[in-house]
Amino acid sequence: MLETSSASRLSWARSCGWIALAALAGGCALPAPEVTSVPAPAAIAAPAPAPDLSQAARAKSLEEARALLAQAETDVQRARSRRALWSKAWEGLLAARGALAQGDSAAAIRNARLASEFAELGLEQLAYPAVK
C-alpha cells in the first residue's frame, strides 16, 4: 500500500478545500481560516411608485395590450399548427392573458411581445436542417 506523509495529505486537502477532513485524518490542529470583514451594503432606495396615468392613457394602454395579445394569439397558433411552438412562447401567451385579466397592461404588453417573438423564432427554426 502507498504511504503518504501527513504534510502531503494536508497540502492536497487544502488545495481541494478539504481542510477539516485533513485535520481529522492527520490528527493535527489547523489554524483557523482568516475572516475578512464584508462592508455593509449601501442603502437601497425604494422603487419609485408608478406614475399615475390618466383615464385616457389607461384606456389607450389597455387597447394596445389587447391588440398585441391578439397578435400573439395568432403567432402562437401559427407556430403550433406547424409544430414549431416553443414552450417559452406558450408561457408568455399565458402570462399575457393573466396580466390583461388583472388589468396590468404593461405586463400584458411585455409578455405578448415575448410570446410573439418566441413563436416567430420557432417558425424561423424550421428553415434550418434538423441534423447537421
N, C-alpha and C positions, 0 to 999 in steps of 0.2 A: 504494500500500500504506500502511496506517495505521502511523505511527511512534509508539512509546510510549517514555517515558523508563525508565531502569533503576530509578529510585526507585518509579515506579508499578508496575512488574513485581514489584519486591521486596515492596511492601506487599500486593499481591494474592497473591503466593506465600505470604507469612506468614499471611495470613488463611485461606488454603486448606490450610496445613500443608505447603507445598512449599518449605521454606526451602533445602534442599540443591539443588533444581532451579534455584531463582532464583540461587543463588550461582554455579552452573555457567554459567547463561545470561548473567548480568550480569558475570561475571568479578571480582566483588568478594568480599572476605572478610567473613564474617558472624561476629558474636560467638557464642561457644558458648552453648547454652541453659543456663539455670540448673538445677542439680540440687539437689533438696531431699532431705534425708535421711528415710528411712522408719523409723519406730520399729519395734523388734523386736517380733514378736508375743508376747503373753503365753504363759506356759507352758500347754500344753494338757494337761488331765488325761486320763489313760487312762480309757476307758469302764469302768464298774463291771461286774464279772462277773455273769452271770445268776444269779439266786438258785437254789439247789439245791432242786428240787422233790422232794417225796416220791413214792414209787411210786404211791400212790393219786391224787395230784394229776396226775401224768403220764398215768395211765390215763384220768382224767376229761377232761383236755385233749385227748388223742387221740380220745376218743369224741365230744367236741364238734366237733373238726375233721372227723371222718368224717361227722357229721350235716350240718354246713354244706357240706361238699363234695357230699354227695348232693343238698342243696337247690340248690346252684349248678349241678350237672349238669342238674337238672330245669328250672331257669330258662333256662339256655343252650339246651337242647333246644327249649323252647317258643319262644324268640326265633328260633331257627334255622328252625323249622317255619313261622313266619310271615314269614320273610325280613327279620327286623329285628335280626339279630345284629351287634353291633359287634365290631370286631377286639380292642378292649381287654377285652371280656368273655371272648372266647376265650383271649386271652393270660393273663388272670387265672385261668381254669379250669386251663390247662396248668401254670401256676406252682403252683397249689394242689395239683394231683396230684403234681407233683415234690416239693414240700415234705413232703407226707404220706408219700411213699415214702421220703424221707430221715429221717423221724421228727421233723421240725420242725413241731410242732403250731401254734406261734404264727404262723409264716409261712403255714401252710396255712389257718388261720382267717382271717387278714387277706386273703389272695388269694381265698378262696372268697367272702367278703363283697363284695369288689370285683367279682368276676365276676357275682354275683347282682345287684348294684346296676346295673352297666352293661347287663345283659340286661333288667332292668326298664325302664331308661331307653330302650333300643331299642324295647321294646314300646310305651311311652308316646308315642314319637315318631310312631307310626303314626296317632295321633289328629289330628296336625297336617296341614294340606294340603301337598302336595308342592311346589306353586308358588304364590306369593302373587299 
